[in-house]
Amino acid sequence: MAPREGDEVMGDELQPREGQCPRGQPQPHVRCTRKDAARYAILPGDWARVDRMREFLDDVQDIAFNREMKSIVGSYRGVRVMCVSTGMGGASTGIAVEELHNVGVECMIRIGSCGALQPEVGMGDLVVLSGVVRDDGASRAYVGENYPAVPDTDVLMAEVQTARELGLPFHVGLGRSHDSFYTDREEDIDRYWHDRGVLGADMETSALFTIGRLRRVRCGSILNVVSLYGGDLASEINAYTGAEDKAAQGERNEITLALETVVRLEHYRKAGE
């Protein structure tokens, strides 16, 4: 693997950049080592989604389960893939991105849920994010608000092309990442971003895109709509957590899309060698 910005090379040995754990020691929160790592990582927020990904993978091995961060590694159509839950929100997502970067992960694709901000974005539809409004605190701890939160172009193009080929219901556009569901101004905030064409809202993608870009990690984000614009957020999310409905099918679709995107990216990588 080629050295990344911030690494030091001594002879043929890749040395950890400052702040990393020594080689062989697990990262403090994700508890992964370089031996555990894969080039590609799928990042759900919910650790239970890691368990649901098992049925999609071959040769699955458990890596760790610490706090909200659960990790496995397996193979999908011959490509080694990690799945690591980030927990809820930008702060824990940022920790996961940093520590996975430390152990050598080069590409991270989030699979999460979102609330729709447009009426045409239906329950169980996928939202492939081409950029995110940075309304979270984690990304702003790294860099000013005028720094864009955007995915890697190749990852985005691969997601879109793959979704089209699979015939999945999806939308491409802007999202908004935020820190709370329960402020006193939620309806006003949603209306404001609805009027500006934002498709949906989550809590993690801004941190992923911003920190990933700063660390030269290739990132993408695929969101499953679990709450309609103007709907009852609490009841719709409660229905999603256990029901075999459109949102549950949307979760299976986003997992498939992320994994098939990884296969496409690996094909591109090998073709470019």
N, C-alpha and C positions, 0 to 999 in steps of 0.2 A: 504494500500500500504506500502510495506517495506521501511524504510528509505534509502536514497541514500547517497553515499559518499559526505560529506560536510554538510549534514543536522544535526541538533541537536535535540534530543528527550528529552522533559521535560514531565515526566509523560506519558500520552497517546497522547499528542499533538505533532504533527510534526511541528517543527519550521522552518521558512525559513532560508536557508543558508545565510551567509553574502553577501550582494549585491542584494538580492532579495527585491521586494516590500513587504510590510506587507501583511498578509493574507487579501484577499478581494479586494485589490487594483489592478488595471490593470497594466500589464507590460508597460513600456514606449512607445514601438514601435508597438508590435503586439496587444496591448490593450486587452489582454486576462487575465482572472483570473483563479484561480484553479477551480472555479465552472464551467467555460466554458470548461475546458480541457477534453480530452479523452486520453486513454492509447496510442492510435495510431494517428499519424498525417501524412497526405499526403502533400508533399511540392512541388507544381509547382513553377516555377519562375514567370510566368506571372499571374497577378491577373485575367485576363479574363478566364484563365483555371479553376479558382475556380468556376466561374459561369457555365462553361460547365460541371463541375462535379455534379451539382445539379441533373441532370436527372438520375444519377446513385444512388442517395441516397434517403432514406425515412426520413420523419420528419425533414427536413432541417431547421436550424435556423441560422440567421445571427449573427455573433459575433461582428466584427469590420471591418473597412476599414480605415486605416491610412497610408498615404504615399503610398508605393507600396505593403503594407501588408494587404491583404484582407483575412478574415477568416470566415468559416462557420463550423457548426457541424451537423452531421446527423447520420443515421444508415444504414449499409449495411449488409444484411443478418443477422440482429440481433446484429451486432457489432457496437458500438459507435465509430465514426471516425471523426477527425477534418480534414479540408483542409485549409491550410494557405499558401498564396503566399509569397515568400521570396524576390522578386525583382531580379534584374539582377546582378550577380557577387558574389564573395566570401564575401565581407564586409557585405552586407545586409543579406546574408544567415547566416553568423556567428551570427548576432544579433538575427535573428529568432530562430536559434538553442538554443542559450543561454536562451532566454526568454521563449521559450516553455518548455525547461528543468526546468526552475524555477517554472512553474505552474504544473509540474508533468507528462508531456508527456514522455513516456518510449521508444517509437519506432517511428522513422521518416523515411519515404521512399520518396525520391525525384522522381518526374516525370518531366522530362525536355526534351529539344531538344539538338541535337548535330550535328556536322558536321563529316561525315565519313572520316577516314584516311586510309581505305583499300578499294580496288575496289569491293570486294565481299560483302561489307556492303551496302545494297540497300536502296533506298528511302522508308521511312515508316517502315523499319526494326527496331526492338528494340535492344538496347545494354544494357545488364545487367552487371554492372561493378563489377569486382572482385578486383579492385585496381585502383589507380589514380596517375599519375605523378603530383607532387605538384608544378606547375608553377604559382601559385597565390600568392598574398601577404598576404591575410588574414590568411591562415593556418600557414605561416611562422612567423606571429606575435605571435603565441602561442608556437611553439616548433620548434626545428631544422629540417632541411631538411631530415635528416636521419630517422626521425620518419615516419612510413608508413601510408599512407591513404588507409585504407581497410575497407570493410563493416563488419557488424556483420555476423559471419559464418552462424548462423541459418536463418537469414533474406535472405542471398544470396542463400542458399540451397532451401528455400521455394520459392523464386522467380523463380529459375531455374525449379524446379519440377512443379510449377504451370504453367509456360510458356509452358512446354512440354505437359502437360495435356490439355491445351487450344489450342494447335496446332498453336501457334503464330510464326511468323518469327522472330527469335532472335539470338543474338550472345552473348557469355560470354567472357569477357576479360578485358584488361586494357583501361583506358581512360586518358585523359590529361585535367586538368583544368588550365585556363589561365585568363588574365585580359584584353585583347584587341583583337579586330578583325582587327585592322587597323595599325599594325606596318609595317615598311618598309621591314620586312624580313618574312612575313607570308608564302610565298611559300617555303622558305628554312626551316622554322620551321616545317611546315607540312611534308615536305619530310623527315626531320630528324626523327620525331616520327613515320612516316609511315615505315621507314626502320627498326625500332625497335619493330614493331608489335603492336603498339597502335591502337585500333579500331576506336576511335572517340574523339572529343574534346568538352568540355563544359566550363562553367565558375564558377560552384557552388559546384560540388561534392567534391572537395578536402577539402573545408571548412567544409562541412557537415561531411565527414568521420573523419577528424582530430579532430574537436571540439567535435563531438559526441563521439568519442572514449575517449577523455580526460574527458568528463563529464559522461561516462558510459551510454550513450544513444545508443540503438541498431539502426543501420542505414543501409539503402540500397539505391541504385540509379538505376533507369530505364530510359533510354534515347531513344527518338524517333528521327530517322535520318531524317533531313530536308534539308541536303546539301550533295551531293555526293563528293567523293574524286576527286579533279581536276575540280569540277564544278564551276559555277558562284554563289558564296555565296549570293550576294545581290538579284539576280533574283529568286533564289530558295527559300530564306526566304520570299520574297514578295509573291511568289505564295502560300506558306504554310499558311500565315496569313489569307487568305480568301477562299482558294479553297477546294473543296471536292475531294482531290486527295489522293495519297498514304500516304503522310505525315499526312494529316488530319485523315485518318484511323489509322495511327500509333499512333496518340494521343489518340484516343478512345481505342486502344489496350493497351497502357501503363496505362491508368486509370483503365481498367478492371484488368490488371495484378496486379497492386498495391493493389487494393481492395480485390481481391481474395487471394493475399498473406497475407493480414491482417487477413482474415478469417482463413486461415491455421495456422497462428501464434497463433491466439486466441485459436484455437482447441488444439494446442500443449500445450499452457499455462494451459488450464483447465485440460488436461490429466495429467499434471505433478503436479497438486495440491494434 
